[in-house]
Amino acid sequence: MNSAQEPIEVAPWLSVLVPAYNAAAYLGECVESVLAQGMAGVELVVVDDCSNDASAAILTQLATRWTKGFRVQRHARNRGLSSARNTLLEAARGEYLWFLDADDKLLPGALGELRDIVRTDAPDLVLCDFEVLRERRQIKHWLRGEHHRKSFIGAPGLLHGDTAQLLSGMLLAGQLHAWSKVSRRALWDSGLRFPPGQYFEDMATMSLLALAAGSSYYVPRPWVAYRQHDHSILANANWQKAQDQSRALVPLREALRLHASEQSPQLRLALAHQSARNLLGAMRYLHSQSSALASAGPLPALADQLRQNFRESSPLTAQELASAYLRRGWLLRRQKFLRWYGAYRA
């Protein structure tokens, strides 16, 4: 009769999932930002991806202080960000899942606001805004709006059920990271996972997650402080990252071919526009490292590869996108796109 004497463990309503690798400088602040909010029914799970700094010791100390709602797992070998997130997906017990990077943190009140939305509207996907966290924020950063970055272009504070509208708003904002999205656990049941060994894995995965969502809710307030530092993916570009960036949305394009939203003019433009952004980022890297990349092949061939990735991810041709930019008066965007799309032709 032990089962009658033991308390029944209630599953958490939210799992905050943190992949950690050599994040000793930030781990404590990250964990504290979640657990210090004192929200009942929230678990925090951290996977240490075989760090070789003091991360493991810090996690042990944190586990001693936070004895409830905090779990630590460890990889025996370093497997990369995608694999760490996939491990977290298997470990999570919450109805909702929120990925948070180890060098970022939740802002005060975020968990309470999320709980209220979940209780009232129960959306499949919740999107929040963020602020950029720098060691020294200067006036130029404030003028750029880094104190409040939007993750969605569309109506806030409403429950939406239009997939094309959801994807369009995400793509137009261009903020397709995992940590600004809180998802219902069931959305992952189809087997969707982060692609191991691939950069810009957020963009590939979160767009497919949105495609599976039946409802969404956008909160126009920063819930996450995203730390910008010298070790971020964007700050350390390479040819592999440029290739992965330019083809990050190919899986979404392929999935949309079988989806009713595929014919939405708004979504087709939004997907083409983000595909163009990806191309421009990759082409700029190619330009900045043209001498160093000579060993990878002739520059025209490398540029052709990036253009082919654009064609595979965009539902609009380059000419159709340029015409769409012109109709909307997006002249500067049109000029930049045509310049970089035509760069390094043989």
N, C-alpha and C positions, 0 to 999 in steps of 0.2 A: 504493500500500500504506500510505498514511498512516493508515488506520483501524486497522491492526494495531499501529501505533506509538503511537497516542494512547490514553491511559487511558480506560476506559469509565466514564462518569459514572453513579453510582448515585443513583437518585431518593431524596429524603429520605423518611423514614417519617412526618415531621410538618412541617407548615407552620404557623407562628405568624403570624397576619395582623393587621396594625395599621393602621386608618384614622386619619389624622392631619389635624387642621385647627386651626391656631393653638394648638398644644400645646407651645410652646417651653419652658414652665416644667416640663414633665413628661417630654418625649420621651426625654431622656438616661437618666433613671431607668428608664423603661419598657423601652427597648432593652437596657440593661445587665442588667436582671432576667432577661432571656431568654438572652442570649448568654453572660453570665458563668457560667451553670450548666454550660457546656462539654459539652453533650450532642451526641454524634455523630449525624449523620443528621437534624438539625433545621435548617430554614431559617426565617429571619425576613424577612418581606416587609412593607414599609411603603408606603402610598400617601399622598402629601402632596396633600390636596384643595385645592390652590391657596391655601395659607396666606399671610397677609399680615403675619405676624410673623417671628421668626427661625427658624422650624421648618426651612425649606429649608437654611439654613446649618448648623444643628445636625446634620441628617441627612447632609450632606456630610462633616462632621467625623467622625461616627460611622462612615460607610462607609470612611473612611481608616484608622480604627483596626481595624474588624472587616472584614477583606477576604474572609473565607470565610463562606458561609451567611447573608449579609445582602444584601438587594436593596431598592432604592428606586425607586418609580415616582411620576410626578407627573401630576396632572390639569392640563390647560391652563386650565380654569375651575372654579370651585367648583361641585360637583354634589351635595353633601350626603352624609350618612353612609351611607344605603342604597346609593347608587351607588358610593361608595368601597369598601364591602364587596363589592359585585358585581364590581368591578374586581379585587379581591384574589382572589375565587373563580376568576376566569379565569387569574390569574397563578400560583396555587399549584401546586406539583408534588408535594406530599406525599400519602401515603396517608390520613393523618388531618389534619384542619384545626382550628385553635384560634384563634378571634377574640379579640383583646385590645385594649381601648381605649387610646389613647395617654396618657391621664392615669392609667391603672392600672398594676399591675405583677404579675409572677409572684412567688410566694413561694419561698424556697430549697427545693430538693428536689422541686418539683412535676414537673419533666420526667422525673426518674428514676422517680418513682412511676408516672407515666403510662406510660412505656416498659415497666415490668414488667407492668402490667395488659394492655397491648396484646399483649405477647409471650405472656402466659399465656392470656388469655381472648379476645382479638381482638373486643371488642364493637363494634357499630355506633355506639354513643353512650356517652360517659363523662361523668358529671355530678360536679362537685366543689362543695364549700362555699367560702365566701369570708369575708374580714374587711372591715370598713368602715374606710377610712383617712381620718383627719381631721388637720388641722394641729394641733389641740389636743383630744386625747381627754380627756373629763372622766369623772368617776365615773358620771354618769347614762348615758353612752354604754356604759360597761362593763356596767352593770346591765341595759341593753337587749339585751345579748348581741352587740354590734357586733364583738367580737373573734372571733366565730364564728357566721356566719349559715348556716342550712341552705338548700340549693337543692332539696331533695327530701324528701318524707315517705314513708319506706318502708325496707325492709331494706337495709343497706349491705353491701359486700364480696361481693356475689353477682352472677352473670350471670343477668339476667332476660330472658325472651322474651315477656312479656305486655304488649301495647301499651296496653291499658286501665290496667294497673297503672302503667306508665311515665308516661302522661299524667296520671293521677290524682295521682300523687306530685308531679309538677311543678306542677300547677295548685293543689293544696292548699298547697304551699310558697309559691306566688305569686312565685317567682324565675325568670322566663322570659327572662332576658338571655342573649345569645349567648356572653359570655365565661366562663360557668360550664358550658359544654357543649363537649366535644371530639367531633367527628363524623367518621365515615368519609367520605372524599371521594365515594364512589359514591352516597351519599344525595342528593347535589345533582344527579346526572346526569339526573334527570327534568325539569330546568329550573327547579327551585325557586330563587327569588332574593328578596332583600330589596326591598320595595316602595318605589320612589323617591318622595321628597316626603312621606312619611308618618311621623308620630311613633309611638312604641311599636311600631316595626317588628320589634324582637326578639320581642315577644310573638306577633305574627302569624306570623313565620317559624319560630321555634324550635319552636312547637307543631306546625306542619305537618311539620317535620323529624323530630320524635319519632314522628309517625304513620307515617313511612316506615321507621323503625328496626326491624330484626328482633330486636335484642338490645341490652341496656344494662347499665351497671355504675355504681353510685353509690359515690363515695368520700366518707366523712363527715369530711373534713379540708379546711381552707382552703388552696386553691392560688392564689387570686387576692386581691390587696389592691385593693378597689374604693374609689376616691377620691371622697369626698363634698365638693363645693365649690359655690360660688355660681353656677357656670355650667352646672350639670347640668340635664338636661331637667326633672326634677321640681322643681327650685328656681326655674324660670322658666316658670310655667304660662301658657297663653293659651287662647282658645276653640278654636282648631284642635287643640291638644294634648288638650283635654278631649273633643272629638268623636272624635279618633283613639283615645284610651284607651277610650272606651265601646264602640267597635266593633272593637277589635283582634282579638277572638276570633270574629268573624263568619266568616272564611274557614275556621277549624277546624270550626265548627258545620256549615258547608256540606259540608266534606270528610267529616265523620263520618257524614253521611246515607247514604253509600255504603260504609261500613266496618263490619266485623263487631263492632267494639268499641262501636258506637253504643248498643247495648242494655245495656251494663254499668251497673248502678245506681250503682256507686262512681264511674265516670267521669262519668255524668250529673250527679251531685251536685257533683263537683269542678269541672266546667265551669260549672255554674250559680253556684257559690260565687265563682269567679274573675270571672265576668261581673258579679256583684253588687259585688265589690270595685272593678271598673272603673267601674261606674255610680256608686258612692259617691264615688270620687275625682273624677269629672267633675262630679257634683252639688255637691260641696263647693266646687269652683272656681266654679261658677255662682253659688253663694251668696255667696262672698267678693268676687266682682266684679259683683254684680248691678247696680250703678249704671253701671259702665263698659260693661256689655254691653247696655245699653238700645238702643243703635244697631243691634245685631245682630238685634233683634226682641223681641217680648213674651216675658218670662221664662217664662210657661206654655208657649209654643210651643217655646222652647229646651229646656225640661225634657222636653217630650213627645218631642222628637227623641232625647234621651239614653235615655229609657225604651224607645223603639222599638229603639234599638241593643241594649239589654239583651235584649229579646224575640227579636231575631234571632240573638243569640249564645248564649242560654241554652236548654238542652233542657227546663228546668223553667219553668213559669209562676211569677210572683211569689208567688202563693198556695201553689203546691207547694213552692217553696223555703222559704217561711216555715214551713210545716208540717214540712219536713225538719229545719230548725233546731230547732224545738220538740221533735221526737222525740229529738234527740241532746242536748238540754239546752243548746244554744248560744243561750241567751236574750239575751245582750247583742248577739250578731251579728244575731239576729232583730229586736231592737228598732231597731238602727241601720239595717238594711235597709229595714224598713217605713217608718221615718221619712223616709229620703231618697227612697225610691221614690215616696212620696206627696207629695213637696215640689212646690210651685209648680204645683198643678193649677188649671185655670181655674175 
